[in-house]
């Protein structure tokens, strides 16, 4: 099974745009569809329940915003729990923020009451992605503790928030997922024995990167 580092994944994103003319928004849309499909499977193919999506300020949060659109369209009662100032959104994440705003999907600063009033059927973690290399600042630690203690199913987008994808060990607080939909390939850190307690079941989601690009990178990785 192919395992990639964050730098290799960034190179795939760069070459997908430069060599294959695939804009990032297309990859984000495909990522969101992969997560949406798995979220519906977690709910036994029912997308009519309440779902809380925690969104950070980067592209992982943008993935979460796009997931919110798709789950809303499938009939779910979606709440976006913002873990950032939405004014920080830019690029593809900003595009999706503008869409969910226009769709009037509920989006408010995350509060503990979102976990219990009433409790959602599923929590989707889209706070931090593969770029995280050091312990996140507060209030993330408080948020992670609330999620981990809520006894609710958690689906992580690409990586559980707080996990360093290259080493498989969190540098600080980390959300424990029941399932992780990771993109393109598993990350090298996923092979670390301690990573599984945060990852849960791992599913590799196809986001539309050309197979030729992935195979070329895999060949380079395994070249002597």
ZIDA-V283574 format. One record per run of one state. SS is the DSSP state (helix for helix, strand for strand, loop for the rest). FROM is the first residue (numbers start at 1). TO is the last residue. If there is no record, write none. Layout:
ss,from,to
SS,FROM,TO
SS,FROM,TO
//
This chain:
ss,from,to
loop,1,2
strand,3,4
loop,5,5
helix,6,18
loop,19,23
helix,24,42
loop,43,49
strand,50,55
loop,56,58
helix,59,73
loop,74,76
strand,77,82
loop,83,85
helix,86,88
loop,89,90
helix,91,102
loop,103,105
strand,106,109
loop,110,111
helix,112,115
loop,116,121
strand,122,126
loop,127,139
helix,140,149
loop,150,153
strand,154,157
loop,158,162
strand,163,163
loop,164,169
strand,170,170
loop,171,178
strand,179,183
loop,184,185
strand,186,187
helix,188,191
loop,192,192
helix,193,199
loop,200,200
strand,201,205
loop,206,210
helix,211,222
loop,223,224
//
